[in-house]
Amino acid sequence: MSQITLYLNEETAARAREAAASEGVSNSQWVARLLRERLDTTWPVAVRELAGAWGDFPTLEELRKGQATDVPAVAHDR
């Protein structure tokens, strides 16, 4: 297991200690959990299971049906 040294100002360190204590874990466990959550690049299972749950969601064309068309962009020479 690796060790990391963190340098925190007193206010941040105190808030981290309080948060860890309120969750009943050590400072190291609290920081490690935050790092894992922040570095995770996958969606939680509960979110992935929602894929296809809204079969009646309108298509892009249906959403834009009542909108006016955009004005053509004008090129500006600078």
HTML snippet that shows the backbone in 3Dmol.js (N, CA, C, O; Angstrom):
<script src="https://3Dmol.org/build/3Dmol-min.js"></script>
<div id="view" style="width:600px;height:400px;position:relative"></div>
<script>
const pdb = `
ATOM      1  N   MET A   1       0.851  -1.165   0.000  1.00  0.00           N
ATOM      2  CA  MET A   1       0.000   0.000   0.000  1.00  0.00           C
ATOM      3  C   MET A   1       0.902   1.235   0.000  1.00  0.00           C
ATOM      4  O   MET A   1       1.902   1.276   0.718  1.00  0.00           O
ATOM      5  N   SER A   2       0.555   2.221  -0.791  1.00  0.00           N
ATOM      6  CA  SER A   2       1.345   3.448  -0.896  1.00  0.00           C
ATOM      7  C   SER A   2       0.960   4.438   0.185  1.00  0.00           C
ATOM      8  O   SER A   2      -0.145   4.407   0.728  1.00  0.00           O
ATOM      9  N   GLN A   3       1.894   5.305   0.477  1.00  0.00           N
ATOM     10  CA  GLN A   3       1.629   6.400   1.405  1.00  0.00           C
ATOM     11  C   GLN A   3       1.799   7.707   0.656  1.00  0.00           C
ATOM     12  O   GLN A   3       2.681   7.841  -0.192  1.00  0.00           O
ATOM     13  N   ILE A   4       0.950   8.666   0.976  1.00  0.00           N
ATOM     14  CA  ILE A   4       1.003   9.995   0.374  1.00  0.00           C
ATOM     15  C   ILE A   4       0.997  11.005   1.512  1.00  0.00           C
ATOM     16  O   ILE A   4       0.239  10.859   2.472  1.00  0.00           O
ATOM     17  N   THR A   5       1.823  12.009   1.411  1.00  0.00           N
ATOM     18  CA  THR A   5       1.826  13.084   2.384  1.00  0.00           C
ATOM     19  C   THR A   5       1.061  14.261   1.804  1.00  0.00           C
ATOM     20  O   THR A   5       1.343  14.708   0.692  1.00  0.00           O
ATOM     21  N   LEU A   6       0.096  14.761   2.559  1.00  0.00           N
ATOM     22  CA  LEU A   6      -0.692  15.906   2.129  1.00  0.00           C
ATOM     23  C   LEU A   6      -0.386  17.091   3.029  1.00  0.00           C
ATOM     24  O   LEU A   6      -0.253  16.949   4.244  1.00  0.00           O
ATOM     25  N   TYR A   7      -0.278  18.242   2.425  1.00  0.00           N
ATOM     26  CA  TYR A   7      -0.083  19.474   3.177  1.00  0.00           C
ATOM     27  C   TYR A   7      -1.359  20.288   3.051  1.00  0.00           C
ATOM     28  O   TYR A   7      -1.716  20.735   1.961  1.00  0.00           O
ATOM     29  N   LEU A   8      -2.047  20.477   4.178  1.00  0.00           N
ATOM     30  CA  LEU A   8      -3.311  21.187   4.198  1.00  0.00           C
ATOM     31  C   LEU A   8      -3.232  22.359   5.163  1.00  0.00           C
ATOM     32  O   LEU A   8      -2.529  22.295   6.171  1.00  0.00           O
ATOM     33  N   ASN A   9      -3.960  23.437   4.847  1.00  0.00           N
ATOM     34  CA  ASN A   9      -4.029  24.512   5.827  1.00  0.00           C
ATOM     35  C   ASN A   9      -4.874  24.019   7.003  1.00  0.00           C
ATOM     36  O   ASN A   9      -5.578  23.016   6.887  1.00  0.00           O
ATOM     37  N   GLU A  10      -4.804  24.715   8.117  1.00  0.00           N
ATOM     38  CA  GLU A  10      -5.460  24.242   9.342  1.00  0.00           C
ATOM     39  C   GLU A  10      -6.973  24.107   9.179  1.00  0.00           C
ATOM     40  O   GLU A  10      -7.562  23.140   9.662  1.00  0.00           O
ATOM     41  N   GLU A  11      -7.600  25.059   8.510  1.00  0.00           N
ATOM     42  CA  GLU A  11      -9.049  24.995   8.345  1.00  0.00           C
ATOM     43  C   GLU A  11      -9.459  23.751   7.552  1.00  0.00           C
ATOM     44  O   GLU A  11     -10.389  23.044   7.940  1.00  0.00           O
ATOM     45  N   THR A  12      -8.770  23.490   6.453  1.00  0.00           N
ATOM     46  CA  THR A  12      -9.092  22.326   5.626  1.00  0.00           C
ATOM     47  C   THR A  12      -8.834  21.031   6.389  1.00  0.00           C
ATOM     48  O   THR A  12      -9.633  20.097   6.327  1.00  0.00           O
ATOM     49  N   ALA A  13      -7.721  20.981   7.104  1.00  0.00           N
ATOM     50  CA  ALA A  13      -7.394  19.788   7.885  1.00  0.00           C
ATOM     51  C   ALA A  13      -8.446  19.533   8.957  1.00  0.00           C
ATOM     52  O   ALA A  13      -8.848  18.391   9.176  1.00  0.00           O
ATOM     53  N   ALA A  14      -8.888  20.582   9.619  1.00  0.00           N
ATOM     54  CA  ALA A  14      -9.900  20.434  10.665  1.00  0.00           C
ATOM     55  C   ALA A  14     -11.219  19.948  10.076  1.00  0.00           C
ATOM     56  O   ALA A  14     -11.880  19.082  10.649  1.00  0.00           O
ATOM     57  N   ARG A  15     -11.594  20.503   8.942  1.00  0.00           N
ATOM     58  CA  ARG A  15     -12.848  20.091   8.311  1.00  0.00           C
ATOM     59  C   ARG A  15     -12.765  18.636   7.852  1.00  0.00           C
ATOM     60  O   ARG A  15     -13.740  17.894   7.967  1.00  0.00           O
ATOM     61  N   ALA A  16     -11.606  18.225   7.331  1.00  0.00           N
ATOM     62  CA  ALA A  16     -11.430  16.835   6.900  1.00  0.00           C
ATOM     63  C   ALA A  16     -11.512  15.898   8.100  1.00  0.00           C
ATOM     64  O   ALA A  16     -12.157  14.852   8.026  1.00  0.00           O
ATOM     65  N   ARG A  17     -10.865  16.265   9.206  1.00  0.00           N
ATOM     66  CA  ARG A  17     -10.932  15.430  10.420  1.00  0.00           C
ATOM     67  C   ARG A  17     -12.367  15.298  10.916  1.00  0.00           C
ATOM     68  O   ARG A  17     -12.799  14.213  11.303  1.00  0.00           O
ATOM     69  N   GLU A  18     -13.108  16.415  10.902  1.00  0.00           N
ATOM     70  CA  GLU A  18     -14.503  16.382  11.351  1.00  0.00           C
ATOM     71  C   GLU A  18     -15.351  15.491  10.442  1.00  0.00           C
ATOM     72  O   GLU A  18     -16.181  14.721  10.924  1.00  0.00           O
ATOM     73  N   ALA A  19     -15.142  15.597   9.140  1.00  0.00           N
ATOM     74  CA  ALA A  19     -15.912  14.784   8.196  1.00  0.00           C
ATOM     75  C   ALA A  19     -15.610  13.304   8.389  1.00  0.00           C
ATOM     76  O   ALA A  19     -16.518  12.473   8.392  1.00  0.00           O
ATOM     77  N   ALA A  20     -14.330  12.979   8.550  1.00  0.00           N
ATOM     78  CA  ALA A  20     -13.944  11.578   8.763  1.00  0.00           C
ATOM     79  C   ALA A  20     -14.560  11.053  10.064  1.00  0.00           C
ATOM     80  O   ALA A  20     -15.086   9.941  10.108  1.00  0.00           O
ATOM     81  N   ALA A  21     -14.486  11.864  11.112  1.00  0.00           N
ATOM     82  CA  ALA A  21     -15.037  11.441  12.403  1.00  0.00           C
ATOM     83  C   ALA A  21     -16.550  11.250  12.310  1.00  0.00           C
ATOM     84  O   ALA A  21     -17.092  10.314  12.898  1.00  0.00           O
ATOM     85  N   SER A  22     -17.235  12.129  11.577  1.00  0.00           N
ATOM     86  CA  SER A  22     -18.696  12.003  11.464  1.00  0.00           C
ATOM     87  C   SER A  22     -19.099  10.749  10.703  1.00  0.00           C
ATOM     88  O   SER A  22     -20.205  10.240  10.879  1.00  0.00           O
ATOM     89  N   GLU A  23     -18.193  10.245   9.847  1.00  0.00           N
ATOM     90  CA  GLU A  23     -18.465   9.006   9.112  1.00  0.00           C
ATOM     91  C   GLU A  23     -17.918   7.783   9.837  1.00  0.00           C
ATOM     92  O   GLU A  23     -18.126   6.650   9.403  1.00  0.00           O
ATOM     93  N   GLY A  24     -17.214   8.020  10.946  1.00  0.00           N
ATOM     94  CA  GLY A  24     -16.681   6.915  11.733  1.00  0.00           C
ATOM     95  C   GLY A  24     -15.515   6.197  11.073  1.00  0.00           C
ATOM     96  O   GLY A  24     -15.312   5.003  11.290  1.00  0.00           O
ATOM     97  N   VAL A  25     -14.737   6.938  10.256  1.00  0.00           N
ATOM     98  CA  VAL A  25     -13.576   6.333   9.592  1.00  0.00           C
ATOM     99  C   VAL A  25     -12.337   7.161   9.901  1.00  0.00           C
ATOM    100  O   VAL A  25     -12.431   8.288  10.387  1.00  0.00           O
ATOM    101  N   SER A  26     -11.181   6.587   9.612  1.00  0.00           N
ATOM    102  CA  SER A  26      -9.937   7.319   9.823  1.00  0.00           C
ATOM    103  C   SER A  26      -9.771   8.384   8.745  1.00  0.00           C
ATOM    104  O   SER A  26     -10.445   8.355   7.715  1.00  0.00           O
ATOM    105  N   ASN A  27      -8.869   9.317   8.996  1.00  0.00           N
ATOM    106  CA  ASN A  27      -8.582  10.350   7.995  1.00  0.00           C
ATOM    107  C   ASN A  27      -8.121   9.706   6.689  1.00  0.00           C
ATOM    108  O   ASN A  27      -8.540  10.120   5.608  1.00  0.00           O
ATOM    109  N   SER A  28      -7.272   8.708   6.789  1.00  0.00           N
ATOM    110  CA  SER A  28      -6.761   8.025   5.595  1.00  0.00           C
ATOM    111  C   SER A  28      -7.879   7.351   4.810  1.00  0.00           C
ATOM    112  O   SER A  28      -7.929   7.450   3.584  1.00  0.00           O
ATOM    113  N   GLN A  29      -8.769   6.671   5.513  1.00  0.00           N
ATOM    114  CA  GLN A  29      -9.888   6.015   4.830  1.00  0.00           C
ATOM    115  C   GLN A  29     -10.793   7.039   4.154  1.00  0.00           C
ATOM    116  O   GLN A  29     -11.281   6.807   3.048  1.00  0.00           O
ATOM    117  N   TRP A  30     -11.014   8.165   4.815  1.00  0.00           N
ATOM    118  CA  TRP A  30     -11.878   9.203   4.268  1.00  0.00           C
ATOM    119  C   TRP A  30     -11.279   9.798   2.994  1.00  0.00           C
ATOM    120  O   TRP A  30     -11.976   9.962   1.992  1.00  0.00           O
ATOM    121  N   VAL A  31      -9.983  10.121   3.036  1.00  0.00           N
ATOM    122  CA  VAL A  31      -9.313  10.686   1.858  1.00  0.00           C
ATOM    123  C   VAL A  31      -9.247   9.642   0.746  1.00  0.00           C
ATOM    124  O   VAL A  31      -9.468   9.977  -0.417  1.00  0.00           O
ATOM    125  N   ALA A  32      -8.950   8.396   1.072  1.00  0.00           N
ATOM    126  CA  ALA A  32      -8.867   7.346   0.057  1.00  0.00           C
ATOM    127  C   ALA A  32     -10.207   7.163  -0.650  1.00  0.00           C
ATOM    128  O   ALA A  32     -10.240   6.990  -1.869  1.00  0.00           O
ATOM    129  N   ARG A  33     -11.321   7.200   0.101  1.00  0.00           N
ATOM    130  CA  ARG A  33     -12.644   7.072  -0.513  1.00  0.00           C
ATOM    131  C   ARG A  33     -12.913   8.235  -1.465  1.00  0.00           C
ATOM    132  O   ARG A  33     -13.417   8.035  -2.571  1.00  0.00           O
ATOM    133  N   LEU A  34     -12.577   9.447  -1.033  1.00  0.00           N
ATOM    134  CA  LEU A  34     -12.772  10.610  -1.908  1.00  0.00           C
ATOM    135  C   LEU A  34     -11.959  10.488  -3.191  1.00  0.00           C
ATOM    136  O   LEU A  34     -12.448  10.808  -4.274  1.00  0.00           O
ATOM    137  N   LEU A  35     -10.734  10.030  -3.070  1.00  0.00           N
ATOM    138  CA  LEU A  35      -9.889   9.859  -4.261  1.00  0.00           C
ATOM    139  C   LEU A  35     -10.463   8.792  -5.192  1.00  0.00           C
ATOM    140  O   LEU A  35     -10.513   8.991  -6.406  1.00  0.00           O
ATOM    141  N   ARG A  36     -10.896   7.663  -4.630  1.00  0.00           N
ATOM    142  CA  ARG A  36     -11.486   6.615  -5.466  1.00  0.00           C
ATOM    143  C   ARG A  36     -12.709   7.140  -6.208  1.00  0.00           C
ATOM    144  O   ARG A  36     -12.864   6.903  -7.405  1.00  0.00           O
ATOM    145  N   GLU A  37     -13.573   7.852  -5.496  1.00  0.00           N
ATOM    146  CA  GLU A  37     -14.783   8.397  -6.126  1.00  0.00           C
ATOM    147  C   GLU A  37     -14.426   9.392  -7.232  1.00  0.00           C
ATOM    148  O   GLU A  37     -15.026   9.376  -8.307  1.00  0.00           O
ATOM    149  N   ARG A  38     -13.465  10.238  -6.967  1.00  0.00           N
ATOM    150  CA  ARG A  38     -13.090  11.283  -7.934  1.00  0.00           C
ATOM    151  C   ARG A  38     -12.400  10.691  -9.155  1.00  0.00           C
ATOM    152  O   ARG A  38     -12.551  11.210 -10.261  1.00  0.00           O
ATOM    153  N   LEU A  39     -11.651   9.619  -8.972  1.00  0.00           N
ATOM    154  CA  LEU A  39     -10.880   9.026 -10.064  1.00  0.00           C
ATOM    155  C   LEU A  39     -11.653   7.971 -10.838  1.00  0.00           C
ATOM    156  O   LEU A  39     -11.202   7.529 -11.895  1.00  0.00           O
ATOM    157  N   ASP A  40     -12.805   7.560 -10.332  1.00  0.00           N
ATOM    158  CA  ASP A  40     -13.606   6.551 -11.012  1.00  0.00           C
ATOM    159  C   ASP A  40     -14.184   7.144 -12.296  1.00  0.00           C
ATOM    160  O   ASP A  40     -14.794   8.213 -12.267  1.00  0.00           O
ATOM    161  N   THR A  41     -13.998   6.464 -13.407  1.00  0.00           N
ATOM    162  CA  THR A  41     -14.456   6.981 -14.698  1.00  0.00           C
ATOM    163  C   THR A  41     -15.671   6.222 -15.235  1.00  0.00           C
ATOM    164  O   THR A  41     -16.057   6.409 -16.389  1.00  0.00           O
ATOM    165  N   THR A  42     -16.269   5.376 -14.414  1.00  0.00           N
ATOM    166  CA  THR A  42     -17.447   4.632 -14.864  1.00  0.00           C
ATOM    167  C   THR A  42     -18.684   5.138 -14.130  1.00  0.00           C
ATOM    168  O   THR A  42     -18.598   5.623 -13.002  1.00  0.00           O
ATOM    169  N   TRP A  43     -19.819   5.019 -14.780  1.00  0.00           N
ATOM    170  CA  TRP A  43     -21.080   5.387 -14.145  1.00  0.00           C
ATOM    171  C   TRP A  43     -21.436   4.325 -13.115  1.00  0.00           C
ATOM    172  O   TRP A  43     -21.126   3.150 -13.313  1.00  0.00           O
ATOM    173  N   PRO A  44     -22.083   4.716 -12.019  1.00  0.00           N
ATOM    174  CA  PRO A  44     -22.544   3.723 -11.043  1.00  0.00           C
ATOM    175  C   PRO A  44     -23.535   2.758 -11.700  1.00  0.00           C
ATOM    176  O   PRO A  44     -24.209   3.122 -12.663  1.00  0.00           O
ATOM    177  N   VAL A  45     -23.622   1.544 -11.187  1.00  0.00           N
ATOM    178  CA  VAL A  45     -24.501   0.518 -11.737  1.00  0.00           C
ATOM    179  C   VAL A  45     -25.937   1.028 -11.813  1.00  0.00           C
ATOM    180  O   VAL A  45     -26.623   0.790 -12.807  1.00  0.00           O
ATOM    181  N   ALA A  46     -26.396   1.722 -10.783  1.00  0.00           N
ATOM    182  CA  ALA A  46     -27.777   2.209 -10.770  1.00  0.00           C
ATOM    183  C   ALA A  46     -28.047   3.143 -11.953  1.00  0.00           C
ATOM    184  O   ALA A  46     -29.148   3.139 -12.504  1.00  0.00           O
ATOM    185  N   VAL A  47     -27.067   3.929 -12.339  1.00  0.00           N
ATOM    186  CA  VAL A  47     -27.237   4.834 -13.479  1.00  0.00           C
ATOM    187  C   VAL A  47     -27.200   4.042 -14.784  1.00  0.00           C
ATOM    188  O   VAL A  47     -28.015   4.280 -15.674  1.00  0.00           O
ATOM    189  N   ARG A  48     -26.259   3.100 -14.905  1.00  0.00           N
ATOM    190  CA  ARG A  48     -26.168   2.296 -16.133  1.00  0.00           C
ATOM    191  C   ARG A  48     -27.434   1.486 -16.369  1.00  0.00           C
ATOM    192  O   ARG A  48     -27.820   1.262 -17.517  1.00  0.00           O
ATOM    193  N   GLU A  49     -28.081   1.046 -15.304  1.00  0.00           N
ATOM    194  CA  GLU A  49     -29.304   0.266 -15.450  1.00  0.00           C
ATOM    195  C   GLU A  49     -30.476   1.097 -15.959  1.00  0.00           C
ATOM    196  O   GLU A  49     -31.492   0.541 -16.376  1.00  0.00           O
ATOM    197  N   LEU A  50     -30.348   2.408 -15.929  1.00  0.00           N
ATOM    198  CA  LEU A  50     -31.410   3.283 -16.426  1.00  0.00           C
ATOM    199  C   LEU A  50     -31.430   3.380 -17.949  1.00  0.00           C
ATOM    200  O   LEU A  50     -32.387   3.902 -18.520  1.00  0.00           O
ATOM    201  N   ALA A  51     -30.394   2.887 -18.607  1.00  0.00           N
ATOM    202  CA  ALA A  51     -30.331   2.967 -20.074  1.00  0.00           C
ATOM    203  C   ALA A  51     -31.569   2.330 -20.678  1.00  0.00           C
ATOM    204  O   ALA A  51     -31.885   1.173 -20.403  1.00  0.00           O
ATOM    205  N   GLY A  52     -32.269   3.101 -21.507  1.00  0.00           N
ATOM    206  CA  GLY A  52     -33.474   2.620 -22.167  1.00  0.00           C
ATOM    207  C   GLY A  52     -34.732   2.713 -21.325  1.00  0.00           C
ATOM    208  O   GLY A  52     -35.799   2.281 -21.763  1.00  0.00           O
ATOM    209  N   ALA A  53     -34.631   3.265 -20.132  1.00  0.00           N
ATOM    210  CA  ALA A  53     -35.787   3.322 -19.236  1.00  0.00           C
ATOM    211  C   ALA A  53     -36.860   4.289 -19.724  1.00  0.00           C
ATOM    212  O   ALA A  53     -38.025   4.160 -19.347  1.00  0.00           O
ATOM    213  N   TRP A  54     -36.483   5.253 -20.556  1.00  0.00           N
ATOM    214  CA  TRP A  54     -37.439   6.239 -21.049  1.00  0.00           C
ATOM    215  C   TRP A  54     -37.674   6.021 -22.536  1.00  0.00           C
ATOM    216  O   TRP A  54     -37.225   6.812 -23.366  1.00  0.00           O
ATOM    217  N   GLY A  55     -38.373   4.957 -22.864  1.00  0.00           N
ATOM    218  CA  GLY A  55     -38.652   4.644 -24.252  1.00  0.00           C
ATOM    219  C   GLY A  55     -39.536   5.671 -24.933  1.00  0.00           C
ATOM    220  O   GLY A  55     -39.512   5.781 -26.159  1.00  0.00           O
ATOM    221  N   ASP A  56     -40.317   6.428 -24.173  1.00  0.00           N
ATOM    222  CA  ASP A  56     -41.212   7.400 -24.773  1.00  0.00           C
ATOM    223  C   ASP A  56     -40.616   8.800 -24.821  1.00  0.00           C
ATOM    224  O   ASP A  56     -41.332   9.760 -25.107  1.00  0.00           O
ATOM    225  N   PHE A  57     -39.318   8.938 -24.547  1.00  0.00           N
ATOM    226  CA  PHE A  57     -38.680  10.247 -24.586  1.00  0.00           C
ATOM    227  C   PHE A  57     -38.682  10.745 -26.024  1.00  0.00           C
ATOM    228  O   PHE A  57     -38.340   9.991 -26.934  1.00  0.00           O
ATOM    229  N   PRO A  58     -39.065  12.011 -26.248  1.00  0.00           N
ATOM    230  CA  PRO A  58     -39.170  12.502 -27.625  1.00  0.00           C
ATOM    231  C   PRO A  58     -37.818  12.550 -28.342  1.00  0.00           C
ATOM    232  O   PRO A  58     -36.773  12.738 -27.720  1.00  0.00           O
ATOM    233  N   THR A  59     -37.868  12.376 -29.652  1.00  0.00           N
ATOM    234  CA  THR A  59     -36.649  12.454 -30.453  1.00  0.00           C
ATOM    235  C   THR A  59     -36.238  13.913 -30.594  1.00  0.00           C
ATOM    236  O   THR A  59     -37.013  14.818 -30.284  1.00  0.00           O
ATOM    237  N   LEU A  60     -35.025  14.135 -31.060  1.00  0.00           N
ATOM    238  CA  LEU A  60     -34.530  15.484 -31.289  1.00  0.00           C
ATOM    239  C   LEU A  60     -35.422  16.229 -32.275  1.00  0.00           C
ATOM    240  O   LEU A  60     -35.704  17.413 -32.087  1.00  0.00           O
ATOM    241  N   GLU A  61     -35.860  15.551 -33.309  1.00  0.00           N
ATOM    242  CA  GLU A  61     -36.726  16.173 -34.309  1.00  0.00           C
ATOM    243  C   GLU A  61     -38.055  16.600 -33.683  1.00  0.00           C
ATOM    244  O   GLU A  61     -38.576  17.674 -33.983  1.00  0.00           O
ATOM    245  N   GLU A  62     -38.599  15.741 -32.805  1.00  0.00           N
ATOM    246  CA  GLU A  62     -39.855  16.075 -32.141  1.00  0.00           C
ATOM    247  C   GLU A  62     -39.693  17.270 -31.203  1.00  0.00           C
ATOM    248  O   GLU A  62     -40.583  18.114 -31.101  1.00  0.00           O
ATOM    249  N   LEU A  63     -38.557  17.336 -30.524  1.00  0.00           N
ATOM    250  CA  LEU A  63     -38.307  18.449 -29.619  1.00  0.00           C
ATOM    251  C   LEU A  63     -38.182  19.771 -30.372  1.00  0.00           C
ATOM    252  O   LEU A  63     -38.616  20.811 -29.879  1.00  0.00           O
ATOM    253  N   ARG A  64     -37.593  19.732 -31.559  1.00  0.00           N
ATOM    254  CA  ARG A  64     -37.335  20.956 -32.321  1.00  0.00           C
ATOM    255  C   ARG A  64     -38.466  21.316 -33.284  1.00  0.00           C
ATOM    256  O   ARG A  64     -38.394  22.347 -33.953  1.00  0.00           O
ATOM    257  N   LYS A  65     -39.496  20.494 -33.366  1.00  0.00           N
ATOM    258  CA  LYS A  65     -40.564  20.680 -34.347  1.00  0.00           C
ATOM    259  C   LYS A  65     -41.188  22.075 -34.278  1.00  0.00           C
ATOM    260  O   LYS A  65     -41.442  22.669 -35.325  1.00  0.00           O
ATOM    261  N   GLY A  66     -41.440  22.609 -33.109  1.00  0.00           N
ATOM    262  CA  GLY A  66     -42.105  23.893 -32.972  1.00  0.00           C
ATOM    263  C   GLY A  66     -41.183  25.098 -32.971  1.00  0.00           C
ATOM    264  O   GLY A  66     -41.653  26.226 -32.823  1.00  0.00           O
ATOM    265  N   GLN A  67     -39.891  24.891 -33.129  1.00  0.00           N
ATOM    266  CA  GLN A  67     -38.948  25.993 -33.076  1.00  0.00           C
ATOM    267  C   GLN A  67     -38.729  26.595 -34.454  1.00  0.00           C
ATOM    268  O   GLN A  67     -38.828  25.913 -35.475  1.00  0.00           O
ATOM    269  N   ALA A  68     -38.433  27.880 -34.461  1.00  0.00           N
ATOM    270  CA  ALA A  68     -38.094  28.548 -35.713  1.00  0.00           C
ATOM    271  C   ALA A  68     -36.692  28.128 -36.133  1.00  0.00           C
ATOM    272  O   ALA A  68     -35.909  27.645 -35.314  1.00  0.00           O
ATOM    273  N   THR A  69     -36.382  28.312 -37.404  1.00  0.00           N
ATOM    274  CA  THR A  69     -35.051  27.958 -37.886  1.00  0.00           C
ATOM    275  C   THR A  69     -34.066  29.055 -37.506  1.00  0.00           C
ATOM    276  O   THR A  69     -34.437  30.218 -37.349  1.00  0.00           O
ATOM    277  N   ASP A  70     -32.830  28.669 -37.364  1.00  0.00           N
ATOM    278  CA  ASP A  70     -31.781  29.619 -37.016  1.00  0.00           C
ATOM    279  C   ASP A  70     -31.471  30.541 -38.183  1.00  0.00           C
ATOM    280  O   ASP A  70     -31.685  30.199 -39.346  1.00  0.00           O
ATOM    281  N   VAL A  71     -30.966  31.708 -37.846  1.00  0.00           N
ATOM    282  CA  VAL A  71     -30.505  32.661 -38.856  1.00  0.00           C
ATOM    283  C   VAL A  71     -29.105  32.215 -39.269  1.00  0.00           C
ATOM    284  O   VAL A  71     -28.313  31.823 -38.412  1.00  0.00           O
ATOM    285  N   PRO A  72     -28.781  32.264 -40.567  1.00  0.00           N
ATOM    286  CA  PRO A  72     -27.441  31.856 -40.993  1.00  0.00           C
ATOM    287  C   PRO A  72     -26.364  32.697 -40.313  1.00  0.00           C
ATOM    288  O   PRO A  72     -26.539  33.895 -40.090  1.00  0.00           O
ATOM    289  N   ALA A  73     -25.271  32.059 -39.996  1.00  0.00           N
ATOM    290  CA  ALA A  73     -24.154  32.767 -39.368  1.00  0.00           C
ATOM    291  C   ALA A  73     -23.548  33.739 -40.362  1.00  0.00           C
ATOM    292  O   ALA A  73     -23.491  33.456 -41.559  1.00  0.00           O
ATOM    293  N   VAL A  74     -23.098  34.878 -39.871  1.00  0.00           N
ATOM    294  CA  VAL A  74     -22.469  35.895 -40.697  1.00  0.00           C
ATOM    295  C   VAL A  74     -20.995  35.926 -40.343  1.00  0.00           C
ATOM    296  O   VAL A  74     -20.621  36.051 -39.177  1.00  0.00           O
ATOM    297  N   ALA A  75     -20.154  35.808 -41.381  1.00  0.00           N
ATOM    298  CA  ALA A  75     -18.721  35.867 -41.160  1.00  0.00           C
ATOM    299  C   ALA A  75     -18.287  37.325 -40.971  1.00  0.00           C
ATOM    300  O   ALA A  75     -18.730  38.209 -41.703  1.00  0.00           O
ATOM    301  N   HIS A  76     -17.447  37.558 -40.017  1.00  0.00           N
ATOM    302  CA  HIS A  76     -16.934  38.900 -39.757  1.00  0.00           C
ATOM    303  C   HIS A  76     -15.439  38.923 -40.038  1.00  0.00           C
ATOM    304  O   HIS A  76     -14.684  38.111 -39.503  1.00  0.00           O
ATOM    305  N   ASP A  77     -15.023  39.853 -40.876  1.00  0.00           N
ATOM    306  CA  ASP A  77     -13.584  40.018 -41.126  1.00  0.00           C
ATOM    307  C   ASP A  77     -13.008  40.913 -40.050  1.00  0.00           C
ATOM    308  O   ASP A  77     -13.587  41.942 -39.703  1.00  0.00           O
ATOM    309  N   ARG A  78     -11.888  40.521 -39.538  1.00  0.00           N
ATOM    310  CA  ARG A  78     -11.256  41.323 -38.503  1.00  0.00           C
ATOM    311  C   ARG A  78      -9.897  41.729 -38.915  1.00  0.00           C
ATOM    312  O   ARG A  78      -9.204  42.416 -38.164  1.00  0.00           O
TER     313      ARG A  78
END
`;
const viewer = $3Dmol.createViewer("view");
viewer.addModel(pdb, "pdb");
viewer.setStyle({}, {cartoon: {color: "spectrum"}});
viewer.zoomTo();
viewer.render();
</script>
